[in-house]
Amino acid sequence: MPAQNVLANLFSTIYNNEIRNKKECLVIPASKLASEVLRTMQRYKYIGEFEFIDDGLLGKLRIQLLGRVNKCGVITPRFSVAKDEFTRWEQRFLPAVGVGILIVTTPRGVMSHYEAIEQGIGGRLLGYVY
């Protein structure tokens, strides 16, 4: 069985269902990291509620879509970002200043780049949403 990039699968499933105007989608397999990324997207109102469904195998995530995601994607490799370098990465992955979020994993957990700037910490880039 080939290795799966859980985040790439998560972002592509959300994006594909959003452009088809679906109200919800299922992401297989579920992971703790995927749940943390979804929680961050939920805080910024890109998605609605989501739930973990235990099917005895890998698990699934059911995600309520709000029609707010224009584009999302995984950032590979997971570039390291210092606390004062976020502007450069915003320019690279987001369409305009103040539009969208970069999702970052930090020593304090998964958060948006706005939260990381506020807390004065760096981390590694996971993905983007706008």
C-alpha positions as CSV (number, residue, x, y, z in Angstrom):
1,M,0.0,0.0,0.0
2,P,1.5,3.4,-1.0
3,A,2.2,6.0,1.7
4,Q,-0.5,8.6,2.0
5,N,-0.1,12.2,2.5
6,V,-3.1,12.7,4.8
7,L,-3.0,16.6,4.6
8,A,-2.8,16.6,0.8
9,N,-5.8,14.2,0.7
10,L,-7.7,16.4,3.2
11,F,-7.1,19.7,1.3
12,S,-7.9,18.2,-2.2
13,T,-11.1,16.5,-0.9
14,I,-12.3,19.8,0.7
15,Y,-11.4,21.8,-2.4
16,N,-13.0,19.4,-4.9
17,N,-16.2,19.2,-2.9
18,E,-16.3,23.0,-2.5
19,I,-16.1,23.7,-6.2
20,R,-19.0,21.3,-6.7
21,N,-21.0,23.2,-4.1
22,K,-21.4,20.1,-1.8
23,K,-22.6,20.7,1.8
24,E,-20.3,18.1,3.3
25,C,-17.5,15.7,2.5
26,L,-15.8,12.6,4.0
27,V,-12.0,12.4,4.4
28,I,-10.4,9.0,4.8
29,P,-8.1,8.3,6.6
30,A,-8.5,10.5,9.7
31,S,-5.5,11.6,11.7
32,K,-4.9,13.8,14.8
33,L,-2.9,16.3,12.6
34,A,-5.9,16.5,10.1
35,S,-8.2,17.2,13.1
36,E,-5.9,20.0,14.3
37,V,-5.8,21.6,10.8
38,L,-9.6,21.4,10.6
39,R,-9.9,23.0,14.0
40,T,-7.8,25.9,12.8
41,M,-9.9,26.2,9.6
42,Q,-13.0,26.2,11.7
43,R,-11.8,29.0,13.9
44,Y,-11.5,31.2,10.8
45,K,-15.0,30.1,9.5
46,Y,-13.7,28.3,6.4
47,I,-15.6,25.1,7.4
48,G,-18.5,24.3,9.8
49,E,-18.6,21.4,12.2
50,F,-16.6,18.2,11.7
51,E,-16.7,14.9,13.4
52,F,-14.6,11.8,13.6
53,I,-16.3,8.5,12.6
54,D,-14.7,5.4,13.9
55,D,-15.2,2.6,11.3
56,G,-12.9,0.2,13.0
57,L,-10.2,0.7,10.4
58,L,-8.5,4.1,9.7
59,G,-11.4,6.3,10.7
60,K,-13.1,9.0,8.7
61,L,-13.8,12.7,9.1
62,R,-17.1,14.2,8.1
63,I,-16.8,17.9,7.4
64,Q,-19.5,20.5,6.9
65,L,-18.7,22.8,4.1
66,L,-19.7,26.5,4.1
67,G,-18.7,27.4,0.6
68,R,-16.0,29.8,1.9
69,V,-12.9,28.0,0.6
70,N,-11.7,29.4,-2.8
71,K,-8.4,27.5,-2.7
72,C,-6.5,25.4,-0.2
73,G,-3.4,23.2,-0.4
74,V,-0.6,21.5,1.4
75,I,2.8,23.1,1.4
76,T,5.6,20.5,0.8
77,P,8.3,20.3,1.9
78,R,7.2,21.6,5.3
79,F,9.4,24.8,5.3
80,S,10.7,26.1,8.6
81,V,9.6,29.7,9.3
82,A,11.1,32.1,11.8
83,K,8.7,34.3,13.7
84,D,9.6,37.3,11.5
85,E,9.5,35.6,8.1
86,F,5.7,35.0,7.7
87,T,5.2,38.0,5.3
88,R,7.5,36.4,2.7
89,W,5.5,33.1,2.8
90,E,2.1,35.1,2.7
91,Q,3.2,36.7,-0.5
92,R,4.1,33.4,-2.0
93,F,1.0,31.3,-1.1
94,L,-1.8,33.8,-0.5
95,P,-3.5,36.0,-3.1
96,A,-3.3,39.3,-1.1
97,V,-2.4,40.7,2.3
98,G,-5.0,39.9,4.8
99,V,-6.7,37.3,2.6
100,G,-6.5,33.7,3.8
101,I,-4.3,32.0,6.4
102,L,-1.1,29.9,6.4
103,I,-1.5,26.9,8.7
104,V,1.6,26.3,10.8
105,T,2.7,23.7,13.2
106,T,4.5,25.2,16.2
107,P,5.8,24.0,19.6
108,R,2.4,25.2,20.9
109,G,0.3,23.2,18.4
110,V,-1.2,23.8,15.0
111,M,-2.4,27.4,14.4
112,S,-2.7,30.1,11.8
113,H,0.3,32.3,11.0
114,Y,-1.6,35.2,12.6
115,E,-1.7,33.4,15.9
116,A,2.0,32.5,15.6
117,I,2.9,36.1,14.9
118,E,0.8,37.2,17.9
119,Q,2.6,34.7,20.1
120,G,6.0,35.5,18.7
121,I,6.8,32.0,17.6
122,G,7.9,30.3,14.4
123,G,7.2,26.8,13.1
124,R,6.8,24.7,10.0
125,L,4.3,25.5,7.2
126,L,1.6,22.8,6.7
127,G,-0.8,24.4,4.2
128,Y,-2.8,27.5,3.1
129,V,-6.5,28.4,2.8
130,Y,-8.2,31.4,1.3
